[in-house]
């Protein structure tokens, strides 16, 4: 009884979090002028995320290279933050280190897509 209940609760919590993240990414895509449905197609959604962040979509290939992928995701977080009018610190902390929280903040928050930001 106890272990089954534990796994049932864990699954429900995971499923709800996954659902919130799917909706958040859909909202991020629509804020950036992309069709929301593109966010639910694996790999293609990363291609579009790179494009939203102002990068060539082919950067997603770098995600398949061990260690390089860590730095590519850091760069993506920073670029995505800037394209939504957020700071580099937001990109590093919220979108890279705590990406679940960061994507929820971008999707559900008041962040607006501003496009390329030239410093």
RAUR-V368290 format. One record per run of one state. SS is the DSSP state (A for helix, B for strand, O for the rest). FROM is the first residue (numbers start at 1). LEN is the number of residues. If there is no record, write none. Layout:
SS;FROM;LEN  SS;FROM;LEN
This chain:
O;1;1  A;2;30  O;32;4  A;36;5  O;41;3  A;44;9  O;53;4  A;57;8  O;65;3  A;68;16  O;84;4  A;88;10  O;98;1  A;99;10  O;109;11
